[in-house]
Amino acid sequence: MHTFLRASVAALAILPVAVSAAPPENNRVATEAIAGQLRRYEKALNSSDTDEVMKLYADDAVFMPQNFPTVIGKDNVRKAYETIFRTIKLNVTFRIDEIKPLSNDWAFARTRSSGTQTVLSNHQQSAEGNQEIFIFHRAKDGVWQFARYIFSTTNRPKSVETSGP
């Protein structure tokens, strides 16, 4: 009897883990919804639209831009984008390399972006290229939101461009 009871308790203890790690109910629907969010992000970046960008972020979002401190929370993420859009104008295209639903409410996307950025103060234009990881969480209303976002440049440093292989 004790063995049965212990086994039952152990099985119940892992049930929440098994349920939360269950494969998504419909990968295709999740993948299409996430791809749509990434297209909205590209459009919002290219139009310097902070309000549209912020519709994509979760309240507890974390934004990790290269060479800058981590930004935590939606209000702080908004401030970061306001600063970005006051400083540069982006014209980028995203390429989705991978969208992987991990559960019914969590997924990640791996992307690359390329294009140009223009510094607004002097109109100097340069190539813009990044690789990105987005971690998505599906909100209670069913909308996939950016929970975490990190990117790093794929542009080679000028010293490497002139002296590299």
Secondary structure, DSSP 8 states (H G I E B T S, - for coil): -HHHHHHHHHHHHHHHHHHHTS--S-HHHHHHHHHHHHHHHHHHHHTT-HHHHHTTEEEEEEEE-TTS--EESHHHHHHHHHHHHHHEEEEEEEEEEEEEE-SSSEEEEEEEEEEEEEETTT--EEEEEEEEEEEEEE-TTS-EEEEEEEEEE-S--HHHHHH--
